[in-house]
Amino acid sequence: MDLQLGGRTALVTGSSKGIGEAIALLLAQEGAVVLVHGRDPARTEAVVAAITAQGGRAHAAVGDLSREGEVRAMLDRAEREAGRIDILVNNAGGAGAVREEWPDAAAETWSATFDRNVLTAMRVTARLLPPMRRAGWGRVVNISSLAASMPPSNGADYGASKAALDAMTKSLAKAVAADGVTVNAVSPGTIHSARLDARFRAVAADRGVAGADAPWTEIERAVLPLFAEVPLGRVGRLEEIAAAVAFLCSPVASYITGINLRVDGGASPVL
């Protein structure tokens, strides 16, 4: 299917690695000019180089999204280099290094997590929405998490921040629908990343269910049930998340707004 993204410009925040990188690569393959964002210049430029090597077009957008001044400066540079930004994928964010238990919950931790997952998205979205609305076309996709609707007993700050992002998605979708701008969320389930691979292998070795250097399929089969109940029986792939996001970013999805697309292999309960 042609996603009709040629001539569009997309900013993918947090795209110097992981899910964001996969999204940036696919959007470029579909013909969009991609602004690759990260805080590490070397990593960000490496993704730009990878896109260029595949025949795509990309620019680096380096900046700390927790700082208002850096956001303004970064977006000013991006628009000078690539023109008006039609598509925004708010992927930057994540959980803290340590999952707090409730007895240890601290307001400072929650504040930092909400800044990382909600306010960063709000800052960039608020800046890019006006030109989208004036043009009568735009796409915003927020990368959420199953933790928003299926929170574990620890790390409640992360789940709560993603639930806030889901609420923001629904509210914003209603506010800008008449202007030709759609706003949706994508909630990944358990996804095969470098970090998850290392974690699964460590658990496999610790439990004695598979060798740390065993084939991934063996590791996956032995360890996944210890982490999550996934009806499809496997973890998701980065490119599967990217495909869902690319679809929602495209003109093909013009009648879809305000949804939370769960890409989780059936892990979330049917509502």
C-alpha positions in Angstrom: 0.0 0.0 0.0 1.2 3.5 -0.9 1.0 5.5 2.3 1.2 8.8 0.3 3.8 10.3 2.5 5.9 11.8 -0.3 6.3 15.5 0.2 5.5 15.4 3.9 7.9 16.3 6.7 7.9 14.4 10.0 9.5 15.0 13.3 10.0 11.9 15.4 11.1 12.7 19.0 13.5 10.3 20.7 14.4 8.7 17.4 18.1 8.1 17.8 17.4 4.5 19.0 14.8 1.9 19.6 11.1 2.4 18.6 11.7 6.0 17.5 14.6 4.9 15.2 12.4 2.2 13.6 9.6 4.8 13.0 12.0 7.3 11.5 13.5 4.7 9.2 10.1 3.5 7.9 8.7 7.0 7.4 11.7 7.9 5.4 11.2 4.7 3.3 7.7 5.8 2.7 8.9 9.1 1.2 8.7 11.5 4.1 11.5 13.9 5.0 12.4 12.9 8.6 13.7 15.1 11.4 15.6 12.6 13.6 15.6 13.9 17.2 17.9 13.0 20.1 20.0 14.5 22.8 23.2 12.7 21.7 24.5 14.3 18.5 26.5 11.3 17.5 23.6 8.8 17.8 21.2 11.2 16.1 23.6 11.8 13.1 24.1 8.0 12.8 20.3 7.5 12.2 20.4 10.4 9.7 23.2 8.7 7.9 21.4 5.4 7.9 18.3 7.0 6.3 20.5 8.8 3.7 22.3 5.6 2.9 18.9 4.0 2.1 18.1 6.8 -0.3 15.9 8.8 2.1 16.0 12.3 3.3 16.7 13.3 6.9 18.0 16.1 9.1 19.2 15.9 12.7 17.2 17.8 15.4 19.3 17.8 18.6 17.8 19.1 21.9 16.6 18.5 25.4 12.8 18.6 25.3 12.5 19.3 29.0 13.9 22.8 28.4 11.5 25.3 26.7 14.3 27.4 25.2 16.0 24.3 23.6 12.6 23.2 22.2 12.1 26.6 20.5 15.6 26.8 19.2 15.5 23.2 17.9 12.2 23.6 16.1 13.3 26.9 14.6 16.4 25.2 13.1 14.3 22.2 11.9 11.8 24.4 10.1 14.6 26.4 8.5 16.1 23.2 7.2 13.1 21.2 6.3 10.1 23.6 6.1 6.8 23.2 7.7 6.4 20.0 9.9 3.3 18.1 8.9 3.7 15.0 11.1 4.7 14.8 14.8 5.4 11.5 16.5 5.9 12.1 20.3 8.0 9.1 21.1 10.6 10.6 23.6 10.1 9.6 27.2 10.3 6.4 29.2 10.4 5.1 32.7 13.1 6.0 35.3 16.1 3.8 36.0 14.4 2.4 39.1 10.8 1.3 39.5 9.7 2.8 42.8 7.6 0.7 45.2 4.7 2.6 46.8 6.2 2.9 50.2 9.1 4.8 48.6 7.1 6.9 46.2 8.4 10.5 46.0 6.8 13.5 44.5 10.1 14.5 42.8 10.1 11.2 40.9 6.6 11.7 39.7 7.3 15.2 38.6 10.3 14.1 36.6 8.4 11.3 35.0 5.5 13.5 34.0 7.9 16.0 32.5 9.6 13.3 30.6 6.4 11.6 29.2 3.7 14.4 29.1 5.2 17.9 29.2 7.8 17.1 26.6 5.0 16.0 24.2 2.9 19.0 25.2 5.8 21.5 24.5 6.5 20.2 21.0 2.8 19.7 20.1 1.8 23.2 21.2 4.5 24.7 19.0 3.7 22.7 15.9 -0.1 22.6 16.0 -0.8 26.2 14.8 0.9 25.8 11.3 -0.7 22.4 10.9 -4.1 23.9 11.6 -3.5 26.8 9.2 -2.5 24.3 6.5 -5.6 22.2 7.1 -3.6 19.0 7.4 -1.5 17.4 10.2 -0.8 14.3 12.1 0.1 13.8 15.7 0.9 10.3 17.1 1.7 9.8 20.7 3.6 6.7 21.8 1.9 5.5 25.0 2.1 2.2 26.8 0.0 -0.7 28.1 1.1 0.5 31.5 -1.5 3.3 31.2 -4.4 0.8 31.3 -2.7 -2.2 32.9 -0.4 -0.7 35.5 1.9 -2.9 37.6 2.1 -2.5 41.4 5.4 -0.7 41.1 6.5 2.2 38.9 3.1 3.8 39.2 4.5 7.2 38.1 5.2 5.8 34.6 1.7 4.3 34.1 0.1 7.4 35.4 2.1 9.6 33.1 1.1 7.5 30.1 -2.5 7.6 31.2 -2.3 11.3 31.2 -0.8 11.2 27.6 -3.8 9.1 26.6 -6.2 11.7 28.0 -4.2 14.4 26.2 -4.6 12.5 22.9 -8.4 12.2 23.2 -8.8 15.9 24.2 -6.5 17.2 21.5 -8.2 15.0 18.8 -11.5 16.7 19.6 -10.0 20.2 19.6 -8.4 20.0 16.2 -10.5 17.6 14.2 -12.3 20.3 12.3 -8.9 21.7 11.1 -7.8 18.5 9.3 -5.4 17.4 12.0 -5.7 13.9 13.5 -4.3 12.9 16.9 -3.9 9.3 17.9 -1.9 7.1 20.3 -0.1 3.8 19.9 0.5 1.6 22.9 3.2 -1.0 22.3 3.2 -4.2 24.3 6.4 -6.2 25.0 8.7 -5.3 22.2 12.1 -6.9 21.2 14.6 -4.2 21.8 18.3 -4.4 22.7 17.5 -3.7 26.3 14.7 -6.3 26.4 16.9 -8.9 24.7 19.7 -8.4 27.3 17.1 -8.6 30.2 15.5 -11.8 28.8 18.9 -13.5 28.4 19.9 -12.6 31.9 16.7 -14.0 33.3 17.1 -17.2 31.2 20.6 -17.7 32.6 19.6 -16.9 36.1 16.6 -19.3 36.1 18.5 -22.0 34.2 15.8 -22.2 31.5 18.1 -21.4 28.6 21.7 -20.4 28.0 22.4 -16.7 27.8 23.7 -17.2 24.2 20.9 -19.4 23.1 18.9 -18.6 19.9 16.4 -15.8 20.5 13.4 -18.0 19.8 14.5 -20.3 22.6 15.0 -17.4 25.0 11.6 -15.9 24.0 9.7 -19.1 24.5 11.2 -19.8 27.9 11.2 -16.3 29.4 8.2 -14.4 27.9 5.6 -16.2 30.2 7.5 -15.0 33.2 6.9 -11.4 32.1 3.6 -11.2 30.3 0.7 -13.3 29.1 0.7 -12.7 25.3 -1.8 -14.7 23.3 0.3 -14.6 20.2 3.1 -16.2 22.1 5.9 -13.9 21.1 7.2 -10.4 21.7 6.5 -7.7 19.1 9.1 -6.3 16.7 10.2 -2.7 16.3 9.1 -2.7 12.7 5.5 -3.7 13.7 5.2 -0.6 15.9 6.7 1.5 13.2 4.2 0.2 10.6 1.2 1.0 12.9 2.6 4.6 13.4 3.3 5.1 9.7 -0.3 4.1 8.9 -1.8 6.6 11.4 0.6 9.3 10.0 -0.6 8.9 6.5 -3.5 10.4 4.4 -4.8 6.8 4.2 -5.9 7.1 7.9 -7.6 10.4 7.4 -10.9 9.2 9.1 -9.2 7.9 12.3 -8.6 10.2 15.2 -8.7 10.0 19.0 -7.9 6.3 19.1 -5.4 4.3 21.2 -4.1 1.5 19.0 -2.7 -1.3 21.1 0.0 -3.2 19.3 0.5 -5.9 22.0 -0.2 -9.4 20.5 -3.5 -9.5 22.4 -2.1 -8.9 25.8 -4.6 -6.2 26.7 -8.1 -7.3 27.7 -10.9 -6.9 25.2 -13.1 -3.9 26.2 
